Amino acid sequence: MAVQPKLERFKKNVLSKFQIYNSIFMTLPFDQITKTGVLLPLFHETCEKGYAAGDNPSAIVETFFQKYQARRTKKSQIKLLFRFIQYIERQVVLFDAIEDAAFPVINNMDGIGTLRSLKEKAFSENKIEELKAYLDEFKVRIVLTAHPTQFYPGSVLGIITDLTEAIKDNDLSRINNLLAQLGKTPFFKHKKPTPYDEAVNLIWYLENVFYDSFGSIFDYIQQNIYDHKIIKNEIINIGFWPGGDRDGNPFVLPDTTLKVAGLLQKSILKNYAKDLKKLRRKLTFRGVEDSLNDLIANAYSAIDKPGAFDLEAFLSELKEVRKIVKRDHHSLYLSEITSLINKIQLFGHHFATLDIRQDSRIHHSVFSKIVEKSKEANNKIFPENYNELSEDQQINVLSELDAVLDTSIFEDELVKNTLQTIKVVKEIQNTNGEKGAHRYIISNNQTALNVMQLYAMLKLVAFNDRLSIDIVPLFETVTDLENAPKVMEQLYTNKAYKAHLRSRGQKQTIMLGFSDGTKDGGYFMANWAIFKAKEALTQISKQYNIDVVFFDGRGGPPARGGGKTHQFYASLGPTIEDKEVQLTIQGQTISSNFGTPDSSKYNLEQLISSGLSNSLGSENKGFSDEDRATMDELATLSYKAYQDFKGHPKFIPYLERISTLKYYAKANIGSRPSKRSKSDRLIFSDLRAIPFVGSWSQLKQNVPGFFGVGTAIRSFEDRGELEKVIALYNNSSFFKTLLENSMMSLSKSFFALTKYMAEDEEFGPFWNIIYSEYELSLRLLLKVTGCKELMENEPSGKASIEVRESIVLPLVTIQQYALRKIQQLQKQKTIDKEQIEVFEKIVTRTLYGIINASRNSA
């Protein structure tokens, strides 16, 4: 039987089921749900017709009430709007669950980019040994972050998981009960989660998804590529930021870090014990029963005793069990034993590597206080004239430090917490192994001194004997990316830092920030600046015989480095080091791309394949001189357009007063503050990328994903050289991926929603600048790509976006209605604070469904 096209599979397995189950949800025996379910389609229709006629959101809402609910009081109207919000939130959950259930049907689990496809290609081209040689060194590390782009509370995530399974099984009774449960379960978080809460939520994914998907991928590689032989390289591993990411989060304390590390160890030991129990039911043979009982007892006894678990002895005992089964019991269940051994080798007794991260400016402040207090204590660690020395001279002093700092002399809380965190890292290494916490990331890294200040603190506080930590500078702004090669050369030529790198296997990890890069320099320039920085850093690292590893700080949407991630890595070409793929996975991207065993396995395989295909027989030969010049000019032109836009006098006021920016802080979705400073005034540099990008998404304008793109391309069109951009698109898979991701941003834009602003006396001209750039980018992207419509080559992805955008159409309308009401109320002579609070609550509540529906909008 012929396989249906992807779009047809989507319509049959997602769209049709959504229509069926949504109708069941509408008929649940709860008065509010039934009444709301009847009225919502009428409101949806009013929205569609209203925007088609050019009406504004206020007129649409008022038309609906006049036509269908004329007898309702104003208070009753507000109640109905809240019920619409609650109902739509649940429609989004239903659609998520249906799409998750259909994932293996919609996507070809053995198709291009999967391990099976990679293996068969290698066999057919007689490159299996080449593939194995590359896998001996290649690694993928995904790093789970706690960045707040996921609005579902744990109870709702549980319902999504159960609903997904029920839909897979077509179990109508369970589906009916779960939909009823969904109707009764609150979505709103009444208080902000703590960093520990965030860790608990993400560890659920480690236990229930990644533990098995990592294991099954490794098993497949071992069995089918290495012919059951031992693999020395783990190939895939996982990092973890909740509890260790102190950057801008004053609530992440040393005790938090220690508690999270303890929880990670407990979680992995519980998973081992669970698997051992399953094995014990199968391995009912002489010679192994006692060993299995001992292993289970060891795992459980170590759960509440940090440092008590002997990983090597545990692994050795299990390998002995495998040997006995192979020798004496016909290799029964041998693959299950090997699979558990593989998991233990992948996850150790740490489960995930806990990264520590802090801003260089905080480090500098702390370090200055250390120097000052050391002078007062007369401990002779620093020369008296340290603060008067040049930067190079300070680096020389820090390189030669050989002392132990008495941390008890410090009273400043920030200093104490920073130094105690370093001690905690050492403690975690003692209990969870070195892999438990071996990376310290410096955000906003600008100089070699930033790195050497951390180097000195680590040595002075806890690692004087052996520095068993990788220091990872994070370069974020366009200027910092340009300076990155000089900074790294200064470190590579520093005697002390060279010795440190030798002790770490001549390997240097460098992190690059897509989110802040885009916020700073715009879409084209951020991606191109990172590409060029990687090229230059690859070159300088090779020059000094250093293996450089790039760690990408990516968000969900294209504007923050997301979109088609695996295509991006496959497109990098031969000028960038690619033995490892490392990237952050956060918020909705965790649940949407890795939230089920099927999606997790598929997307992990795509990442493995993308890195390998970039090297094994890749047709990507990099940029020609002419294409590079075109890309350079496009980035420069778009950068100027974006900087001019950012410098517009209405840019900050628009974000403050027209967007939902200030409501992110009220949504209780994450432990971290939404901006870096406590200032009441909005300062752009203090603004975090997530609320910045998310606010444009809520407006359905998606500015960071396209602004400057159209202007840059038009410059070529105006002088009759558009063929250069078209040639670049045809020749460069990197540029092609950039344009396709930008087209995804455009496809999620809906300017009819805010068209009323074109007439606004204050913000009309500014809105028109955005809309003109949108229209220009849309026209020219279609012209360059030769497409007739956005996402033409991804019909199922386009269809998914269309359904999601349709579901939240009433929601964005209600949000705009409430925002306009707030603006009107604030202009009145007598301000009605109670009314403003009601509409502000509406705005905050609408954030949830809009973000969740987009799945990668922040």
Secondary structure, DSSP 8 states (H G I E B T S, - for coil): -----HHHHHIIIIIHHHHHHHHHHHTSS-HHHHHHHHHHHHHHHHHHHHHHTT--HHHHHHHHHHHH-TT--HHHHHHHHHHHHHHHHHHHHHHHHHHHHHHHHHS-TTSTTSHHHHHHHHHHTT-HHHHHHHHTT-EEEEEEE--S-----HHHHHHHHHHHHHHHTT-HHHHHHHHHHHHHS----SS---HHHHHHHHHHHIIIIIHHHHHHHHHHHHHHTSTT---SS--EEEEE-TTTB-TT-TT--HHHHHHHHHHHHHHHHHHHHHHHHHHHHH---TTTHHHHHHHHHHHHHHTTSTT---HHHHHHHHHHHHHHHHHHSTTTTHHHHHHHHHHHHHHTTTSSEE-EEEEHHHHHHHHHHHHHHHHHHT--SS-TTGGGS-HHHHHHHHHT------GGG---HHHHHHHHHHHHHHHHHHHH-GGGS-EEEEET--SHHHHHHHHHHHHHHT-SS----EEEEEE-SHHHHHHHHHHHHHHHT-HHHHHHHHHTTSEEEEEEEHHHHHHHH-HHHHHHHHHHHHHHHHHHHHHTT-EEEEEEE--SSGGGT-SSHHHHHHTS-TTS--SEEEEEEETHHHHHHHSSHHHHHHHHHHHHHHHHHTTSS-------HHHHHHHHHHHHHHHHHHHHHHTSTTHHHHHHHTSSGGGGGGS---SS-SBSS--SS--GGGB-HHHHHHHHHHTT--GGGTTTHHHHHHHHHHTT-HHHHHHHHHH-HHHHHHHHHHHHHHHT--GGGGGGGGG-TTTHHHHHHHHHHHHHHHHHHHHHHT-SSTTTT-HHHHHHHHHHHHHTHHHHHHHHHHHHHHHHHHHSSS--HHHHHHHHHHHHHHHHHHHHHHSS--
